[in-house]
Amino acid sequence: MKFGVIVFPGSNCDHDAYHVISKHVGQPVDFIWHRDTDLSSYDAVIIPGGFSYGDYLRAGALARFSPVMNSVKQFAAKGNLVLGICNGFQILCEAGLLPGALIRNRDLHFVCDYVNVRVENTDTPFTHELKAGSVLQMPIAHAEGNFVCDDETFDGLQREGRIIFRYCDRNGELTDAANPNGSRDNIAGICNRERNVLGLMPHPERACEDLLGSSDGREVFRSLAGTLAAAA
Amino acid sequence: MKAKVYVTLKPSVLDPQGKAIKHSVQLLGFDSVSDIRQGKYFEIAMNGSVTEETARDEAMRLAHEVLSNPIIEDFRVEIEK
């Protein structure tokens, strides 16, 4: 199985993602420059965090027009796995691969902190090795992570079990105080209808080593690798 | 010819920046202000040869596809000759 990490001008968690795949997942991984368009040798693609194009216009808005994004759309349409983290989540929403949008945080601040997220759904290639209802500790670092969508979209997400992670307190309770950015219904991560595209604001790739404060993110990558191994 | 594009958050979308500005403005004593919504403004220079109709069509498409995110924003286009 081979992973690709897409690099836009302004991506800054690309090396973290690369490190986790090569060290903890133990699989081959390439950086993919945003002008490249050939994804045929990859089994999963990660769109990393950062500030692609300086977040100009809207976070993720300009990255959507990079040549690689057309390939990502085709890659996803074939059922391949796409994981968007932080800015990657924003790009996936702007590109229409995930519904809704991520707007300025409720209290306007850039929030850089550890948060707790509850695993809401384990029926995805990214979460099947996690326990439903378990609480993961992962860092966030964003100013535009406030997930919004219309009622119809929200009802669809709920009904189809596509809300994958929610911000919660240490005990797994969904409270306002545990919601760092004002996201609708504490949403921290969602997937598409086909369940092969996942976007989340917290950084699992920066929570893979105890030395860094948490290794809870490893389970996401373990699930991802498990899915690919089973398919091989 | 110039196209002016105004992009604003939909009324249903919370505008935390506008809210913060309103709060400061009211502290300054602008008592007549009841609400402020922040938006974006773009000035787009068009080639001199295009008709007003083409300029409007292009600007509308540009506003829809790039300058705004239709999920959260509305836009308005004005053409200045």
Interface residues (C-beta under 8 A of the other chain):
Chain A: L57 R58 A61 F65 C93 E94 P99 G100 A101 I103 R104 N105 R106 D107 L108 N146 V148 C149 D150 G182
Chain B: L9 S12 V13 L14 P16 Q17 A20 V66 L67 N69 I71 I72
